[in-house]
Amino acid sequence: MAPKFKEGDVVFSFSGRWIAYAHTALAYVAFLGALIVGLSLHYKKIVQNEYYGYPQEWFPSVSATIGDRYPERSVFMVGIALTSGPRFILVALYYFLTARPNSSLPKIIFWIGVFRTFTCGGWTYVTSTDDHHWHDIFMVSYLVATVPWTLGCLALSPPHPEAIKYRKIMAGSFFGMLVPLTYFFLQHKIHKVAGAYTTYAFCEWIVVLLDVGFDAVTVYDFSSLEIVVRDVKGLSRGNQKLLKDDIKEKERNQPVIQASTFDGPYNWWDLSVALADIYNGFLFWTLLTSLAVCVWYFPLWHMGLSGYEAAILATISPLLLGIPQIRSFAIKYNRWLHYSAVIPGLFGWQITDQVTRLGAVSFAVWQACMAWTAMWYAERNNSSRLQARVLAWVGGLMLSSIAKFACYSNNPLWPIMKAENGGWNWTGLLLAIPAVWHATRPVTTSGGDQTSATGKKGSGLMAGVGIGGLIFAFHSLLSDSSTMIAWTWSGFPVNGPQQVPYGAVTIAAMAAGLLFGTSSPNLLGSWTAYGVGAVGAMFLTYAQDWTAYYGALVFTVYLCGVAPVLIKSAVQHNPAIAFGFGFFIYILMVLFHCWVVAYAFVPYGPLVREHNDWVMICTVLQIGNGVFSALTTNAQSRAKTTKSPRGRKQTAYYLHLFFALQLLSMAIAYMRFPTNDYKPYHPEEKSLTAGIWTIHFSLDNDMWSSERRMASAIRELEVDVIGMLESDTQRIIMGNRDTMQYLAEDLGMYVDYGPGPNQHTWGAALLSKFPILNSTHHLTPSPGGELAPLIEATLDVYGTQVDVFVFHSGQEEDVEDRKQQSEYVSRVMLASPRPAILLSYLVTPPGQGNYNTWVGPKSGMHDIDHTDWDRWCEYILYKDIKRTGYARVSRGTITDTEIQLGKFVVGQAPDYSDTMIPEDQVAPGLRFPAMFRGEGVRGHAYHVFDEPRYFA
């Protein structure tokens, strides 16, 4: 029986705005109270950071203030505990205020608000000292959840002009402040600029105040809410007058306002279909990008063309769709065509024989290219479904880039990966089976909304040229978020973006391009947008550092935005012409892209030697062909209901998932952000262990990615500084990988890349436990053969500046090249006024020919052990630094070249004598690890001398 309300039913009531007041006041008390206490009791301690203290740094960061010191930590914790009550009520009230029939967004934002509140408690009560890992997880989760919470509140904001105005101000200021905050943090963390952390701290405090201030705006919204406490059994003495009937009546007559953008229920089934579609797109890019890596294994070990390069022709399978019977079969049995691609392609890692593995991947790519082309062609008369398929395909590229961003530039499903080196092969395969089934479901609706072109069409061949240029641009530039960043790199001090965290920015540009491409296809398909994209490509190709990267972002937005336009045009033509010919153009561009650097090993290679700019010009012109055709074809093929509610809603699910992918990439960037707290192995001895290793593009003898095995060897050998040669893998044929990302982060080392992948070398890199103060990249004289890179870097070694040179000379066939290179590099080394070490690949026998230019008065350098007669390629030279040891370590099965090591001591006078001493006379910190004696470990052991050599 329902209770009867009496005069005393209402015990207490108050305006909802007091919840906003309480939340704001308590949150500010928590932060500012801790700040006041910290400044009063521990001022110099909380302004101290890892590099500087007072007076260079004079204001504390938020984390330093609310961290582990008593009592400010307790003040903050108590304040946040008191804030939690109003916080949960605020989230609930905002949901009640914005909830609408058949609208799911308020529920989503409500649960995000609850999640965000719990994660705030997580990073508050689990400090980095308690558990650094979980503190970071809670912090990343909180920051990631802040983005949808802010945007969701803006989207749902009730029609109160003041509230909307201040929300926009707070949100805009919050996101705008993240730019200087990130900049000054990088200035502090990477460049170690004195005072940068203080500026960063001010930015951080402003962000905190804005974060709380954004939620304080609810005071305007909650002023229309009355919170009432009733006594439903009449046990209290209440006052019915506390309930304002006029407010109830006013709200009863208030019209319901619908959130137009998010009308209707959120269909989780449709969302799952979109997710499966994107994962299916991810599988396509996984297969396509894996083919080139598997092909690369064979010319790599043959040192020239092997014949297996013909496998790249697997992409031209859409030519068969010109045959009506095959086209009908591919459309009718499209699901099974996808399965015939995915299963053998992802199962390839189980095949140990390299030729058979390549065969399986080639077949998978053949089937995948045909399956996707047939799927697009089948949807040519249904604009919304076609657009969804294109979004899934480009979104799959984005997901592939994110997966590589998370896995240090390796796709975890590639056939060169397995569990031992970071592969997720079984997981990817098991997810692929239901995803492909879901993504290739039979369409229940019949007919289409797009009329076939009855007037003039554009050229099918030109459309194919555009498709070929688009796929090549996607593969060569966007299949990894670090590729274009590597193009912009100019050395230390850092003057441009770095792979982490700016890989997430590249991925965000991809999403922005897709958003613009779906919302404004006419703009992205125009010559104006084409011109802007071409300018971006020009800056990427010819500039460096930030200027080049800004061009890269512009070109990225354009490529992803124009993709729907070009594919919509191409499907109106015969698929054999538009896509079969398009993939043929793609193959030619892949060869061109490889020929510009491999000119010394391929027929007619010198004709395109060092012309990466020609590759970019051809790519842009090819896309221009596609735009020219699309302007005619798309104008003649109009969609009737492209902007229908059904079409918009179907597209919206993909865009929501793209937004979720951006949050994921932001979280990855945060978790991977370098600590830069690197320490050498034996600082007590002021020891520097230097090494040189030609890593053969980090693909081992059995076609497995070898980064993890390399890291284990370098760590166990206690190498402080190592030069890596044949290290540039930022090309299609090598997988657009970046081996140095994993090595640098896993080993805790600074990394410098030699001339970038747009400079036509096979690559040189420097990894160092010591800060790199400055570096210069040289392209040494190479009139006839391959280009030879040189890194000239100055390191801060225990307070002493030491120059380290990493060099890869030309091949033995190019005599004049090696002569000129030896003279050039010798002049550079002689000009160094500091202690110096050369880590090199010289292609000359000891004591003969160019060796006498490298070693002696022309360079000022000394051989680390001139009695070692068994060398041919790798050499370590030095000057003005004390040498204490030398060792040669066998390569195992990782590469075709051994590791050479030298031990040096800073602060002692150099001794160039050949006097050797037994190991027991050497300080423990200056000895080479004993674990590599005898049989060694994992195929690595001291060889030639069977033990290290030590010098007096």
Buried (B, 14 or more C-beta within 10 A) or exposed (E): EEEEBEEBBBBEBEBBBBBBBBBBBBBBBBBBBBBBBBBEEBBEEBBBBEBBEBEBBBBBBBBBBBBEBEEBBEBBBBBBBBBBEBBBBBBBBBBEBBEBEEBBBBEBBBEBBBBBBBBBBBBBEBBBEEEEEBBBBBBBBBBBBBBBBBBBBBBBBBEBEEBBEBBEBBBEBBBEBEEBBBBBBBBBBBEBBEBBBBBBBBBBBBBBBBBBBBBBBBBBBBBBBBBBEBBEEBEBEBBEEBBEEEBEEEEEEEEEEEBEEBBEEBBEEBBBBBBBBBBBBBBBBBBBBBBBBBBBBBBBBEEEBBEBBEBBBBBBBBBBBBEEEBBEBBBEBBBBBBBBBBBBBBBBBEBEEBEEBBBBBBBBBBBBBBBBBBBBBBBBBBBBBBBBBBBBBBBBBBBBBBBBBBBBBBBBBBBBBBEEBBBBBBEBBEBBEEBBBBBBEEEEEEEBBBEEBEEEBBBBBBBBBBBBBBBBBBBBBBBBBBBBBBBBBBBBEBBBBBBBBBBBBBBBBBBBBBBBBBEEBEEBBBEEBBEBBBBBBBBBBEBBBEBBBBBBBBBBBBBBBBBBBBBBBBBBBBBBBBBBBBBBBBBBBBBBBBBBBBBBBBEEBEEBBBBBBEBBBBBBEBBBBBBBBBBBBBBBBEBEBBEBEEBBBBBBBBBBBBBEBBBBBBBBBBBBBBEBEBEBBBEEBBBBBBBBBBBBBBBBBEBBBBBBBBBBBBBBBBBBBBBBBBBBBBBBBBBBBBBBBBBBBBBBBBBBBBBBBBBBBBBBBBBBBBBBEBBEBBBBBBEBBBBBBBBBBBBEBBEBBBBBBBBBBBBEEBBEBBBBBBBBBBEBBBEBEBBBBBBBBBBBBBEEBBBBBBBEEBBBBBBBBEEBEEBEBBBBBBBBBBBBBBBBBBBBEBBBBBBBBBBBBBEEEBEEEEEEEEBEEBEEBBBBBEEBEEEBBEBBBBBBBEBBBBBE
